[in-house]
Amino acid sequence: MGNRKIAIIGAGPAGCLLARLLHLAGTEVTVFEGEAHPNFRSQGGTLDLHTATGLAALKEALVFDEFLKHARYDGQYMAIVDKNLEYHLVKTAVGKYNKIEERPEIDRSSLREILSKSLPEGTIKWGHHLKKIEGRSLVFNHTTVDGFDLIVGADGAWSKVRKEIDPSLVPEFAGIGMHELEITDAENNAPDLYKLVNRGSIFASTDGNRTSIQQMGDGSLNIYCSFVTDNPDWYKPENCDYNPHDLKETTQTLLETKYKDWDPRLKQAIELSNGRCNPRSLHMLPVGSKWEHKQGLTLIGDAAHLMTPYAGEGVNQALDDAMRLAKIINEAADEDDQELDKAIKSFEEYMFERVGPVQQLTWDLLRDWMYTPGAPKTVMAKSMSRHVRHRLPWVLQPFGVAAVHGYFFLKNMHLPRGIALRQSARTLRLLYRDTMDSSQAPLITGHGDEEEELEYDSAQGSPIEAGKTESGMPSVFVLALTFAAGISGLLFGYDTGVVSATLVSIGTSLSNRELTSMDKSIITSSTSLFALIISPFSSVLADRLGRKHVILYADILFIAGALLQAWSSTVPIMVAGRCIIGAGVGAASFVVPLYIAEVAPAAHRGRLVTLNIMFITLGQVIAYIVGWAFSTYGSQATGWRWMVGLGALPAILQGGMIAFMPETPRWLVKVGRSSTAKEVIRRVNGDALQHNADAVIKEIELEVREEQEAQRLRDHRASSRWKWLGGWETLVSEGRNRRALAIACLLQGLQQLCGFNSLMYFSATIFTVIGFQSPTLTSMVVAVTNFLGTVAALGLVDRIGRRRVLLYSIPFMMVGLLLSAYGFSFLSLAAGVNTAPEEPPATAGHEMAALTILVSIMVYVAAYALGLGNVPWMQSELFPLAVRSLGSGVATATSWAANFVVGLTFLPLMDLLSPSWTFVLYAIICGGGYFLVWRIYPETAGLSLEEATALLDDGWGVR
């Protein structure tokens, strides 16, 4: 390369590798290192080198054979465990050199030694501590050296070269403190731990604490005890109440505080430490850091993109930087300085693009392991998916991510050990009370010696909630609130029922032609589609504006949609009106069960939510009565318009009542209005339990504080552009939230995919096809059956329980569906389901088949009303307060997505498969749903919302 001279600042692995590659090409290179000699200080722990980066660079530098003499292929063993030593992932060691899977371990000091010894003697200038850079001159502590064409900063976290390039680009504290400990000769000094580590590494985590135990080449164990902290100077005497440099003080403090309840086998890592004891704080450069190119200077490794060790990518990216930069420099050997500078600038731009995703991966993994409650269990699938997305080609990423989530889903699909939940919840509250400071204590201690009697129901082991009066009945105020909110349910039910009569009454009123099967499907399913679209947004509005405001907006949509339908003259306008109604239904179907669940006392919550379902079924009955009346006595041209237009009246009534409805106590506490929340609870209580308002408020405040603290940890150092996704991240990253979401979506999806609403939408059409002379009146029989079944559920859902009601009722649904299929097999429907026969057959066989279908549908509907018709709408009791709105919104969206699919496909399926096989398909879906309910849906009857959410903390909660 002519007379060009290259200076490298820093003799770490990246600096030495770059020097080696330049030396092989004949370039004059000098490495300046501030440390006095190679063994000046500990070089850290063990590194795993990756095939495409670190190992490729060593092969390029012709030192791979020497590397193999030190590499530990049996050190690839890795286990991820929790503080109780429960294993969540184990990666076995290959044990030998393997071209397919190369991720061998090597001590950092050994790697540095290999690379430094590969350079000619004198290439590395030890003891040269860089003070500053002046032009192309390097000013050291005792001399100045100049004449370099290119200065490469490989000088680590606090790079002086980076400071010269961009003084504003400085590392930021990553929020993590760390104790670095050591056990020498671990095979003799800690034999049990030595066997546990298995010549590899163990990573143990719990909330905000992580311990890494790594075996080194000399048989020692390196231990890194990391923890979350806000103070980068946590180890200084003024900030630390023990000496973090003193091994005895440090280990004693750790064992008495952070590791007090850890498994004894893991605690040995601290108890048996006998070597170095170094406190550290982790720093990182901001994700996506860049600098303006400066001629004659560049950076590689930590100097360019300092990362924390959570992705294991730091040294690999540094070696890759060195390999790529060496190639750039060597290829520009015969070019002038300007061309070299352009090449260096291109190298930097590509490095920014290449390393940016790695920086993001590292930061994401740090947040997963250190800031996610319940880690490692709650983050396994998510963190492993991050690795998959990083390493696989984009076309394979969906398959890899699906495989990871599928593995962990199946791994966790087991019945957890039985627990006495109510007693556990009670104990947790007592522990919280014991750890509160004196300013918080009066809010939870109740009434002195009477505390236990007043705060807890000794028979149930659970707190007495507001609203339960001495008579065992909900207060009048609670019933009034349920009635007011339940009008939305009546509107929902009326819309479901009225479309059945409307479809057989429209005739040629729309677009001057008969409706086709597709017209009917689109008119029906458009409501579900817009309910699906709106329900997730309703969750956001419910959290920001309050529950009752969403009900008001839904009323406005109900009114507008009903009037537009009544005035429609074409199919598209009718569909537009149905879409607006769908938006109202989507909002109301989400927020009303949430409103009732948050107002209702635990002892009556299931029954009051079911009361809302009763309003839905009542709305269906009213719709069928109205439909029958107008189709029988009204004008054929205008009767159906009155049917749909009357849907505006209940919405107007409810809109007037909204002003007198309070917000829910839980939402009020969440937005800081605890005094208003207490007043609502007192009104809900009636006169019997006025003394309990403080206890209930305290329980809600406790949950809010827990969720806010968890959110604070998650948001710590998160970029503002991603904070808006915090709620979604919370919902899908925490195990209990994922389990709650899975159950809620399962129940909501099953509620629709079982085919019930398709019967309600098209019952009049079905009864027309099979020959009933008054299909609307016959449909009313089905609606009344649904209503009576829902009334019966009022007395069962809290007494028998949600889970058992489903397990008892779903088999009867299957029987009803299969009997319907059997009945249809005797009918000949040559004209198809969209066209009624000109003269209904009068044979005894046909009449018996039609009667069989009617009776079996009634059996199916009654069983549905007892279970699936109401239990899924108790979804909000599964979610913690922080994600209750969002989780309920997603579950409701699932319901409407399934509703849309069923509404759109029911008539086409009847034509394609035949009615018999369509009903068999729904029976099969019910069978699959029964198995999943039995497997993963826990019993929540009688529990407070806080206790119900705790069921899913450590598993599915099925006992």
Secondary structure, 3 states (H helix, E strand, C coil): CCCCEEEEECCCHHHHHHHHHHHHCCCEEEEECCCCCCCCCCCCCEEECCHHHHHHHHHHCCCHHHHHHHCEHHHHCEEEEECCCCEEEEECCCCCCCCCCCCCEEEHHHHHHHHHHCCCCCCEECCCCEEEEECCEEEECCCEECCCCEEEECCCCCCHHHHHHCCCCCCEEEEEEEEEEEECCHHHHCHHHHHHHCCCEEEEEECCEEEEEEECCCCCEEEEEEEECCCCCCCCCCCCCCCCCCHHHHHHHHHHCCCCCCCHHHHHHHHCCCCCEEEEEEEECCCCCCCCCCCCEEECCHHHHCCCHHHCCHHHHHHHHHHHHHHHHHHCCCCCHHHHHHHHHHHHHHHHHHHHHHHHHHHHHHHHHHHCCCCCHHHHHHHHHHHHHHHCCCCCHHHHHHHHHHHHHHHHCCCCCCCCHHHHHHHHHHHHHHHCCCCCHHHCCCCHHHHHHHHEECCCCEECCCCECCCCCECHHHHHHHHHHHHHHHHHHHHHHHHHHHHCCCCCCCCCCCCCHHHHHHHHHHHHHHHHHHHHHHHHHHHHHCHHHHHHHHHHHHHHHHHHHHHCCCHHHHHHHHHHHHHHHHHHHHHHHHHHHHHCCHHHHHHHHHHHHHHHHHHHHHHHHHHHHHHHHCCCCCHHHHHHHCCHHHHHHHHHHHHHCCCCHHHHHHCCCHHHHHHHHHHHHCCCCHHHHHHHHHHHHHHHHHHHHHHHHHHCCCCHHHHCCHHHHHHHHCHHHHHHHHHHHHHHHHHHHCCHHHHHHHHHHHHHHCCCCCHHHHHHHHHHHHHHHHHHHHCCCCCCCHHHHHHHHHHHHHHHHHHHHHHHCCCCCCCCCCCCCCCCCCCHHHHHHHHHHHHHHHHHHHHHHHCCCCHHHHHHHHCCHHHHHHHHHHHHHHHHHHHHHHHHHHHHHHHHCCHHHHHHHHHHHHHHHHHHHHHHCCCCCCCCHHHHHHCCCCCCCCC
